Amino acid sequence: MIAAASAIAFLGLGNQIIRAQEKAKTEQTDRKQLKNNIKVKSKKDLITYTGTLYDSQNNPITDANVKVKRTKIETKTNFDGEFTIKAKKGAVLIFQHEDFLTTEFKLENDIKIKPIMKNYYFIGEVVTAKTEDD
């Protein structure tokens, strides 16, 4: 049994083959400056505007959407109708709430603003009819 184990061990030593990996393929490419290809908008142009959104009775409007027109920048008013948003001077803010008419407000030099939203006004008649069961 010892002789068989020795023979198998001896034969196993000569069967080891070492294979090298293939050479890595290298390809040279030209370096391009990404700054020339990608337009990065500077955040320095953005101004932080703060304000409180009111209704026509001077009550703050809570949970209204505030969006910078033609951008993806948006926020909501808090419980006191206050909001903070970054935008460029001259941009237009859009205020939306389900109980009020959509309002647009153009931003100027004043960084503290107080826009007012108008209530919906329903024009029409209400007709009540008395039936025999009344």
NUFI-517361 format. One line per 3 residues: number of its first residue (from 1); their letters; for each residue z, x, y of C-alpha. Coordinates in steps of 0.5 Angstrom, whole numbers. Example, Ala and Ser with C-alpha at 12.3 -4.5 7.8 and 13.67 -1.06 7.14 Angstrom:
BEGIN
1> as> 16 25 -9; 14 27 -2
//
This chain:
BEGIN
1> mia> 0 0 0; 2 6 5; -5 9 3
4> aas> -9 2 5; -5 2 11; -7 9 13
7> aia> -14 8 11; -15 2 15; -11 5 21
10> flg> -16 11 21; -22 7 21; -20 3 27
13> lgn> -19 9 31; -27 11 31; -29 4 33
16> qii> -27 3 40; -33 3 45; -32 3 52
19> raq> -37 0 57; -38 1 64; -39 -4 69
22> eka> -46 -5 72; -46 -2 79; -45 -6 85
25> kte> -51 -8 88; -51 -7 96; -55 -10 101
28> qtd> -55 -8 108; -55 -14 113; -56 -13 121
31> rkq> -50 -15 125; -50 -21 130; -45 -22 135
34> lkn> -42 -29 134; -40 -29 141; -48 -30 143
37> nik> -49 -35 138; -43 -40 139; -41 -43 145
40> vks> -34 -44 146; -31 -48 151; -26 -45 155
43> kkd> -19 -49 155; -18 -46 162; -22 -51 165
46> lit> -18 -57 163; -12 -60 167; -6 -63 164
49> ytg> -6 -70 168; 0 -74 167; 1 -82 169
52> tly> 4 -88 168; 0 -94 166; 1 -101 169
55> dsq> -1 -108 169; -2 -112 175; 5 -114 176
58> nnp> 7 -107 176; 10 -107 169; 9 -101 165
61> itd> 4 -102 159; 6 -99 152; 2 -97 146
64> anv> -5 -97 150; -10 -92 148; -12 -87 153
67> kvk> -19 -83 152; -23 -78 156; -30 -81 156
70> rtk> -35 -78 152; -30 -73 149; -26 -74 143
73> iet> -19 -72 147; -15 -78 147; -7 -80 147
76> ktn> -3 -87 147; 2 -89 152; 9 -89 150
79> fdg> 15 -94 151; 15 -93 158; 7 -93 159
82> eft> 7 -86 160; 2 -81 158; 0 -74 158
85> ika> -8 -72 157; -12 -66 158; -19 -66 162
88> kkg> -23 -63 167; -23 -65 174; -28 -71 175
91> avl> -28 -74 168; -27 -81 167; -21 -84 163
94> ifq> -22 -90 159; -16 -94 158; -16 -100 152
97> hed> -11 -105 150; -12 -111 146; -8 -116 152
100> flt> -12 -113 158; -19 -111 160; -22 -104 159
103> tef> -21 -100 165; -24 -93 167; -21 -88 172
106> kle> -24 -82 175; -20 -76 175; -19 -72 182
109> ndi> -15 -67 185; -8 -71 184; -5 -69 177
112> kik> 0 -75 177; -4 -82 176; -2 -89 176
115> pim> -8 -93 174; -7 -101 173; -10 -105 168
118> kny> -12 -112 169; -10 -118 165; -15 -122 161
121> yfi> -17 -129 165; -19 -135 161; -23 -139 165
124> gev> -24 -146 162; -21 -153 161; -16 -155 156
127> vta> -17 -162 153; -12 -166 150; -13 -173 147
130> kte> -8 -178 145; -9 -181 138; -6 -188 136
133> dd> -1 -184 131; 3 -181 137
//
